[in-house]
Amino acid sequence: MSEDSAAAEVARMLAAADSAAALTGAGVSTASGIPDFRSEGGIWDEFDPSEFRYARFRSDPDGFWERRVEMHAAVYGGDIEPNAAHEALGTLEQAGVLDTVVTQNIDGLHQAAGSETVVELHGNADRVICDGCGQQQRAAPVHERVVDGDVPPRCSDCEGLLKPDVVLFGESLPQTALQRARESAREADIFLAAGSSLSVQPASSLPRTAVRTGATLVVVNLEETPVSDITEYELLADVTEMLPAIADRV
Ligand SMILES: [Zn+2]
């Protein structure tokens, strides 16, 4: 099937479906200049992952936060904007054909592109959360405090340690997000996985859950994935081209 007719076919199915969910991974944000953390030349070549473990956050919050702010600046310091893939998913939701975006990304670019129902499996780097009372706030002012030497930053209400609102190594995924993600996979007639290698839990199991409960699985990714065997439409393509091609045809 040519890419054009595949896009048209997926668009037709989306328009006809009662419920559709998307799952996105690092590949959706690389065109926005955010490196895939795991890839060669990625962030973990420059920073040591062990510095960002939850245990380190607890035992040495000063050191953790100083490195965290440096890493945040290295990843998000540039002019980060949503790309055509984010825009296409935002358009599909606005058009009423996509119900939920479940994302492994922590960059907030889906919301910036107009997606409103976004399930963040790994949190959001633009927020911090109090490890004591759970209160959330914007990250930028907290990062400024760290740069000004106010380490570790503490909650103004309970004096608890502030933590980036992302899933650190050694931390479990947020249960509410995980439940919502599974629910959207079970409810979906069409499950569209985009820019994810689908190799890390729970991204690796959500497509299988969706298919088991009756969904048609569409995968848009540069490479084959471990769920190729159950993928009805495997579109080995650039997400910034294929997702707009689909959205344009809905
Ligand atoms: Zn607090």
Boltz pocket constraint, residues with backbone or C-beta under 6 A from the ligand:
constraints:
  - pocket:
      binder: B
      contacts: [[A, 130], [A, 131], [A, 132], [A, 133], [A, 134], [A, 135], [A, 155], [A, 156], [A, 157], [A, 158], [A, 159], [A, 160]]
      max_distance: 6.0
